[in-house]
């Protein structure tokens, strides 16, 4: 009994020792986790979904693993308009994120909300980081800068529309798969041959207002709106009902009637028809590259947007889409130091190259473009530099550096509605564009009243 008792006592002591060791290990792990959780959290609200959401998470993880003081928390808040609305509502409630991704058409709204933002040029200077707008592609920096060149937001996912085309469909139609049409005049003959070869969808376009009106204006160096497309003041008026605009929408309307063009939605819903091989020519953001590279089972190419060859000065340069990162006001100085460090991380050439390769978004600095080229990416993936070449065709003009219009989200809805009336045969192109301009100008005047300059 004594031996047994001794044995039991030893076993109990051993169990207690093991339990104590386990508790110590658990305590240490908890302490490490707590130490990690004690990093200063920086909220980054964004609108990226699907594969792009994964890429955003990778960007945040890369920054978080590279230092131990700050933790970027990337949070998807829905669509671009939903993200902007949520951020502004949270700011008014005193709970705004540190960084919010705002699409390019929200730039005017953000600039008018000066009390809600901390300009990026101030953020970087105050925290000792070099931030030279001259090191970025001018067509990108101009969009997010003041008239005297001070950048208010940080360019992140900048894109521009390009033309994708199905090389297999071209070969079937007897067209050269390595010579896509460069002009709208050439496009007319190409879509007719594609239809004759059996294509039920020779041509389609995503984002019809961005590509067929906004970028169309820039590429032909004609004003979309007065006052340098809104850069020179709120008292601007829309001008996308010029004879050239009417001519273009008339061309597309006639193609619709003849079965040479199809309409699949306002945003990027038409992508599926290109991936499936149904549509032969497809205009979409350069950021569509990742989707098509993953899903298309046919040979396809990328080329610049077409232009009317009889318009003097065309092609000029296209303008950007995508979004930039805005820093909201009323956060602590230490938190702003972390945001500045994060932006410095994003600006690094290796970060820019990785983002560009994975997504198709523009490399926003000439240095990152050259680095991507030197690595052989463009040679191995022909056409992936098309967006950069198109953006840098010529120095931006007052008509091609971008758009800065208030209530532009609502104005785009108006343009979509009026274009859809054309495609359905309810309105003529001139009537629809005139009406869109009239309705849009009312929205501009409302914005002007709501945001009187001090």
C-alpha positions in Angstrom: 0.0 0.0 0.0 2.9 2.3 0.8 4.6 1.7 -2.5 1.3 2.2 -4.3 0.8 5.4 -2.3 4.2 6.6 -3.3 3.6 5.8 -6.9 0.3 7.6 -6.9 1.9 10.6 -5.2 4.6 10.7 -7.8 2.1 10.4 -10.7 0.1 13.2 -9.2 3.2 15.4 -8.9 4.2 14.5 -12.5 0.7 15.4 -13.8 0.8 18.7 -11.9 4.3 19.4 -13.4 3.1 18.6 -16.9 0.0 20.8 -16.4 2.1 23.6 -15.1 4.4 23.3 -18.2 1.4 23.3 -20.5 0.0 26.3 -18.7 3.4 28.1 -19.1 3.5 27.3 -22.8 -0.1 28.4 -23.2 0.7 31.6 -21.2 3.7 32.3 -23.4 1.7 31.8 -26.6 -1.0 34.0 -25.3 1.6 36.6 -24.3 3.0 36.5 -27.8 -0.4 36.8 -29.4 -1.2 39.6 -27.1 2.0 41.4 -28.0 1.2 40.9 -31.7 -2.4 42.2 -31.1 -1.0 45.2 -29.3 0.2 46.6 -32.6 -1.5 49.8 -33.7 -4.4 48.8 -35.9 -5.0 50.9 -39.1 -8.4 50.4 -40.8 -8.3 50.2 -44.6 -11.7 50.1 -46.2 -11.9 49.1 -49.8 -14.2 47.9 -52.6 -12.2 45.0 -54.1 -14.0 41.7 -54.6 -13.1 38.2 -55.7 -9.5 37.7 -56.9 -8.7 41.4 -56.3 -9.9 41.1 -52.7 -7.3 38.3 -52.3 -4.6 40.6 -53.8 -5.5 43.4 -51.4 -5.2 40.9 -48.4 -1.8 39.9 -49.7 -0.7 43.5 -49.8 -1.9 44.1 -46.2 -0.2 40.8 -45.1 3.0 41.8 -46.8 3.2 45.1 -44.9 2.2 43.5 -41.6 4.9 40.9 -41.8 7.5 43.4 -42.7 7.3 45.3 -39.4 5.9 44.8 -35.9 4.4 48.2 -34.9 1.4 48.5 -37.1 -1.3 46.2 -38.4 -3.2 47.1 -41.6 -6.7 45.6 -41.4 -8.2 45.4 -44.9 -12.0 45.5 -44.8 -14.3 45.1 -47.9 -17.2 47.5 -47.6 -19.1 46.6 -50.8 -19.1 48.5 -54.1 -17.2 51.7 -54.7 -20.3 53.9 -53.9 -21.1 51.8 -50.8 -17.5 52.1 -49.6 -17.5 55.9 -50.0 -20.9 56.3 -48.3 -19.9 54.0 -45.4 -16.6 55.9 -44.8 -18.3 59.3 -44.8 -21.0 58.1 -42.5 -18.4 56.6 -40.1 -16.4 59.8 -40.2 -19.3 61.9 -39.2 -19.9 59.4 -36.3 -16.3 59.8 -35.2 -15.4 56.3 -36.2 -14.0 56.7 -39.7 -11.3 54.4 -41.1 -7.7 55.6 -41.5 -7.7 54.9 -45.2 -10.5 54.5 -47.7 -10.4 53.5 -51.3 -12.4 55.9 -53.4 -13.0 55.4 -57.2 -11.8 58.1 -59.5 -15.2 59.6 -60.1 -15.5 60.3 -56.3 -12.4 62.6 -56.5 -14.4 65.8 -56.8 -16.6 64.8 -53.8 -13.5 64.0 -51.7 -11.8 67.3 -52.6 -14.9 69.2 -51.6 -14.8 67.5 -48.2 -11.6 69.1 -47.1 -12.5 68.9 -43.4 -12.8 65.1 -43.7 -9.4 64.4 -45.3 -5.8 64.6 -44.5 -3.9 65.4 -47.8 -1.3 62.8 -48.7 1.3 65.3 -49.4 1.0 66.7 -45.9 0.9 63.2 -44.4 4.1 62.1 -46.0 6.0 65.3 -45.3 5.0 65.4 -41.7 6.3 61.9 -41.2 9.6 62.4 -43.0 8.9 60.4 -46.2 9.9 61.6 -49.6 6.8 61.9 -51.8 7.6 63.3 -55.2 4.6 63.6 -57.6 7.1 63.8 -60.4 8.0 60.2 -59.9 4.6 59.0 -61.0 3.0 58.9 -64.4 1.6 62.4 -65.0 -1.8 61.2 -66.3 -2.2 59.5 -62.9 -0.9 62.2 -60.6 -2.9 64.9 -62.4 -6.1 63.2 -61.5 -5.5 63.3 -57.8 -3.6 66.6 -57.4 -4.5 70.3 -56.8 -4.0 72.8 -59.6 -0.5 73.5 -58.1 0.6 69.9 -58.2 0.0 68.8 -54.6 -1.3 65.2 -54.4 -4.3 64.8 -52.1 -4.7 61.0 -52.3 -2.4 58.1 -53.0 -2.8 56.4 -56.4 -3.5 52.7 -55.8 -5.4 50.7 -58.4 -5.2 52.8 -61.6 -6.5 51.4 -64.8 -7.4 52.5 -68.3 -9.6 50.8 -70.8 -8.1 48.7 -73.6 -9.5 46.4 -76.3 -9.4 42.7 -75.9 -10.1 40.5 -78.9 -10.5 36.8 -79.7 -7.7 35.7 -82.1 -9.4 32.4 -82.9 -12.5 34.3 -83.9 -10.4 36.6 -86.1 -8.8 33.6 -87.9 -12.2 32.1 -88.5 -13.3 35.4 -90.1 -10.3 35.5 -92.3 -8.8 38.4 -90.3 -5.2 38.8 -89.3 -5.1 37.8 -85.6 -2.0 39.9 -85.0 -3.5 43.1 -86.6 -6.5 44.3 -84.6 -8.3 47.4 -85.9 -6.7 50.7 -84.9 -9.5 53.0 -86.0 -13.3 53.0 -85.8 -13.4 53.1 -89.5 -11.4 49.8 -89.6 -13.6 48.4 -86.8 -16.7 48.7 -89.0 -15.2 46.3 -91.6 -13.9 43.9 -88.9 -17.2 43.5 -87.0 -19.0 42.9 -90.3 -16.6 40.1 -91.2 -16.9 38.6 -87.7 -20.7 38.5 -88.1 -20.4 37.0 -91.6 -18.3 34.2 -90.1 -21.1 33.3 -87.7 -20.3 35.5 -84.6 -23.5 36.4 -82.7 -21.6 39.0 -80.7 -18.9 40.7 -82.9 -18.4 43.6 -80.4 -19.4 44.7 -76.9 -18.2 47.1 -74.3 -18.0 47.2 -70.5 -18.5 50.4 -68.6 -20.1 52.2 -71.5 -19.9 55.8 -70.0 -16.3 55.5 -69.0 -15.1 54.0 -72.3 -17.5 55.2 -75.0 -17.9 58.8 -73.7 -15.3 59.7 -71.1 -12.2 58.0 -72.6 -13.6 58.6 -76.1 -13.4 62.4 -75.3 -9.9 62.2 -74.0 -8.6 60.0 -76.8 -9.9 62.6 -79.3 -8.8 65.6 -77.3 -12.3 67.1 -77.1 -13.9 68.4 -73.9 -16.2 66.2 -71.9 -17.1 69.2 -69.8 -16.0 72.9 -69.6 -13.4 74.3 -67.2 -10.9 71.6 -68.1 -13.4 68.9 -67.4 -14.1 70.4 -64.0 -10.4 70.9 -62.9 -10.8 74.7 -63.0 -13.9 75.1 -60.9 -17.3 73.8 -59.9 -19.1 76.0 -62.3 -18.6 73.6 -65.2 -21.1 72.4 -67.8 -21.2 69.1 -69.6 -20.2 69.0 -73.3 -20.4 65.3 -74.3 -23.2 66.1 -76.8 -20.9 67.5 -79.5 -21.3 66.5 -83.1 -18.4 64.0 -82.7 -20.0 62.4 -79.7 -23.3 62.1 -81.5 -21.5 60.6 -84.5 -19.9 58.0 -82.3 -23.1 56.9 -80.5 -24.9 56.9 -83.8 -22.3 54.5 -85.2 -22.8 52.2 -82.2 -26.6 52.5 -82.4 -26.5 51.4 -86.1 -24.3 48.5 -85.1 -26.9 47.4 -82.5 -29.6 47.5 -85.1 -27.5 45.3 -87.5 -26.4 42.8 -84.9 -22.8 43.9 -84.9 -22.9 45.0 -81.3 -24.6 43.7 -78.2 -25.2 45.5 -74.8 -24.7 43.4 -71.7 -24.9 45.8 -68.8 -23.5 49.0 -67.3 -20.5 47.6 -65.4 -18.4 44.5 -66.2 -21.3 42.1 -66.5 -20.4 41.5 -70.2 -17.0 39.9 -69.2 -18.7 36.5 -69.1 -19.5 36.6 -72.9 -15.9 37.3 -73.7 -14.5 34.6 -71.5 -16.9 32.1 -72.9 -15.8 33.0 -76.5 -19.2 34.3 -77.5 -18.1 37.9 -78.1 -15.1 38.5 -80.4 -14.1 42.1 -79.5 -14.5 43.4 -76.0 -13.6 46.7 -74.4 -12.8 46.5 -70.7 -10.4 47.9 -68.1 -6.8 46.8 -68.2 -7.5 45.2 -64.9 -9.6 42.6 -66.7 -6.4 40.9 -67.7 -6.3 38.6 -64.6 -9.9 37.4 -65.2 -9.3 36.6 -68.9 -5.9 35.0 -68.3 -7.5 32.7 -65.8 -10.8 32.0 -67.6 -10.4 32.3 -71.4 -9.7 29.0 -73.2 -8.8 30.6 -76.6 -6.0 32.7 -78.0 -6.7 36.4 -77.3 -4.9 39.7 -77.6 -4.8 43.2 -76.2 -4.7 46.4 -78.2 -5.3 50.1 -77.8 -8.8 51.7 -78.1 -9.7 52.7 -81.6 -10.1 56.3 -82.7 -11.6 58.2 -85.6 -8.7 58.8 -88.0 -10.2 61.9 -89.5 -10.2 63.7 -86.1 -7.2 66.0 -85.9 -4.8 65.1 -83.1 -6.3 61.7 -82.4 -5.2 59.6 -80.7 -4.3 61.7 -77.7 -4.2 59.6 -74.5 -6.7 57.7 -72.4 -7.6 58.6 -68.8 -7.5 56.5 -65.7 -10.2 54.6 -63.9 -9.8 52.5 -60.7 -9.3 54.3 -57.4 -6.9 56.0 -55.0 -6.4 55.9 -51.3 -7.7 58.8 -49.2 -6.6 59.4 -45.6 -9.4 60.6 -43.3 -8.9 63.3 -40.7 -9.1 63.2 -36.9 -6.8 60.3 -36.2 -3.8 60.3 -33.8 -0.3 61.4 -34.9 1.1 57.9 -34.2 -1.5 56.3 -36.4 -0.7 58.7 -39.2 2.9 57.7 -38.9 1.8 54.1 -39.6 -0.3 55.1 -42.6 2.7 57.0 -44.1 4.9 54.0 -43.6 2.2 51.8 -45.4 2.1 54.2 -48.3 5.9 54.2 -48.5 5.6 50.4 -48.7 3.0 50.6 -51.5 5.2 53.1 -53.4 8.2 50.8 -53.5 9.1 49.5 -57.0 8.9 45.9 -56.0 5.4 46.4 -54.6 4.3 48.2 -57.7 5.7 45.5 -60.0 4.0 42.7 -58.0 0.6 44.5 -58.0 0.8 45.3 -61.7 1.7 41.7 -62.7 -1.0 40.1 -60.6 -3.9 42.5 -61.4 -3.3 44.2 -64.7 -3.6 47.6 -63.0 -1.1 50.2 -64.2 2.4 50.4 -62.8 2.0 54.0 -61.7 5.7 55.0 -61.8 8.0 54.9 -64.8 10.5 53.0 -62.7 8.1 50.2 -61.9 7.2 50.0 -65.6 10.9 49.7 -66.6 11.5 47.1 -63.9 8.6 45.0 -65.2 9.9 45.3 -68.7 13.5 44.3 -67.6 12.1 41.2 -65.9 10.7 40.1 -69.3 7.1 40.2 -68.2 5.8 42.1 -71.3 7.8 39.9 -73.7 6.3 36.8 -72.1 2.8 38.3 -71.9 2.3 40.4 -75.1 -0.1 43.3 -74.8 0.2 43.7 -71.0 2.0 47.0 -71.5 -0.7 48.4 -73.8 -2.4 50.3 -71.0 0.9 52.1 -70.1 1.6 53.0 -73.8 -1.9 54.3 -74.3 -1.8 56.5 -71.2 1.6 57.9 -72.2 0.9 58.4 -75.9 1.1 62.2 -75.5 1.4 64.6 -72.6 -2.1 65.1 -71.1 -4.1 68.2 -72.2 -7.0 70.0 -70.5 -9.3 67.5 -72.2 -7.3 64.4 -71.4 -5.9 64.7 -67.9 -9.1 63.4 -66.3 -12.5 64.4 -64.9 -13.2 66.2 -61.7 -17.0 66.6 -61.5 -19.3 66.7 -58.5 -22.2 64.2 -58.2 -20.5 62.2 -60.9 -21.8 58.9 -59.7 -25.3 60.2 -60.3 -24.3 61.7 -63.6 -23.0 58.4 -64.8 -26.3 56.8 -63.9 -28.0 59.5 -66.0 -25.7 58.8 -69.0 -26.3 55.0 -68.6 -30.1 55.6 -68.7 -29.9 57.7 -71.8 -27.6 55.4 -73.6 -29.9 52.5 -72.8 -32.7 54.4 -74.4 -30.6 54.6 -77.5 -29.8 50.9 -77.6 -33.5 50.0 -77.1 -34.5 52.3 -79.9 -36.5 54.7 -77.7 -34.4 57.8 -78.4 -32.1 59.0 -81.1 -28.4 59.5 -80.1 -28.7 63.3 -80.3 -31.8 63.4 -78.2 -30.3 61.1 -75.6 -27.0 62.9 -75.3 -28.7 66.3 -75.1 -31.0 65.0 -72.4 -28.1 63.5 -70.5 -26.2 66.8 -70.6 -29.3 68.7 -69.4 -30.0 66.3 -66.5 -26.3 66.1 -65.6 -25.9 69.9 -65.5 -28.7 70.1 -63.0 -26.8 67.7 -60.8 -23.6 69.8 -61.2 -25.5 73.0 -60.1 -26.8 71.1 -57.1 -23.3 70.1 -56.2 -22.1 73.7 -56.7 -24.8 75.0 -54.4 -23.9 72.4 -51.7 -20.2 73.0 -51.9 -19.6 76.7 -52.3 -16.0 77.5 -52.2 -14.9 79.6 -49.3 
